[in-house]
Amino acid sequence: MTNETSVPAAARPRKLWGGRFENDLDPDLHRFTSSLPFDRRLVRHDLVGSLAHARMLRETGVLSSDDAGPILSGLSLLLTEVEEGRLEVDGDDEDVHSWIERELFRRIGEPAGRLHTARSRNDQTSTALRLSVREAIEQILPELAALGETWLAIAREHRETWMPGYTHLQRGQPVSLAHHLLAHFWAIAADRVRFERAHASSGVSPLGAAALAGTPHPVEPRRTAQLLGFEDVFANSIHAVADRDFAVEAAFACALAAVHLSRWAEEVVLWTSSEFGFAKLSDSVAKGSSLMPQKRNPEPAELVRGKAGRVIGDLTALLVVLKGLPLAYDSDLQEDKEAVFDALDTVRACLSAARRVSAGLAFDRERLSGALEEGHATATDLADHLVRRGVPFRAAHEQAGRAVREAERRGSSLADLPLDVLRSACPDVSDDVASFLSVDHSVRSRRSSGGPAPEAVMEQIGLAERELEEARGWLRRRRAPPIYRAHCEGRLLDGQIA
Ligand code: ARG
């Protein structure tokens, strides 16, 4: 049994519970249940959450100014010391929330014990995680925009670099490299919106739920939410502490973005192989083999591809933790953090790696367009030519297929087939059909919106620029939580904040 009064305050392990226990927890189980090794990462966020809570308690009169003053300045001091790297979060505490309370107690003594009025660690852990997910998303989004910017710059240069577009990894129809790269651009543009939504879902304050059943103290959860820069506040105190949907949404945004990056990365691996030879990796984005001196391995791209697996794992872990979990808070929820942190960290790292690899790729225009010399990529153009001359598409498809068979038999391209031979397969072709069967004509004729013709791609580039402008606008509008700004400016005790 710990004798709370005989141990000097500073050295006392400050457990947040214990009154009803006679003996200490088994040390192994203490280690097993401790979240400090990973939730120490939430120290700044929990301090900010605590500042908002303390400030609200002072405004509503739950805390007297005499108590709120030292609490606010003590928390603010801790935050500064942590941010400046002068204070490390470690020790034997069971989680970061206990660590903070102990450190606060060490500095200001008894008023520290009043900070926990009308809140529980259940609200705290969710609040801190929400703040940290928001911060991580705010760091991911500039990386995402920078990658989009890089792809867009490459696309601008390659509006007239022809290459095969593929289905089933078989050459399908001619497109431009710009068009192909922009396909990846739009995938991550949609990720941007998903991240912003996850950011908004994370902006719902659970502070004031107080464990699960609210509090008899006159709190103002809306005020706390406002101080934290959250857009909304919980409607149900049980849901407030049980809900981790925001974390799932963030992990899903991560998982899908990682999947998108893996599809791009797979193409980098394929395209830089000797078999494709569409692009070369500069030295700064390739690695060598310890055994085979000639090797130039696309390892960063391979890892972008590979890491998608673990991010999907993070999302899965989170969903499985939640599945069937009884309301409200259960310790299982402590397992949310490592998964979300890992998903957010991994995606951010993958975005940065993808940008670097993209900048280190040199495309081989000849190889790209050379890949169109074989494979009859303009067979659809032949069918479309027949359609324009009145042949129903089904019949046109059949006839063009016969022409392909004949070209294959002769080892010739479609455009090089003698007119009479072509006519025996496709009786309705015009005399100048050959001009419709060139790659150049094929791409330039596909002017439908969202298509590969250079003018259509120009329009697409305009849309992509607008998309990036929206992404930057969202980031420009982001503001640090008002309570954090008040901390930075030393205004925590001012009459007015926000
Ligand atoms: N460390 C816990 C977590 O990360 C917070 C404590 C929740 N409350 C409790 N009574 N165990 O979720």
Residues whose N, C-alpha, C, O or C-beta is under 5 A from the ligand:
A	BS01	LIG	S35 D95 R121 N122 T125 L333 Q334
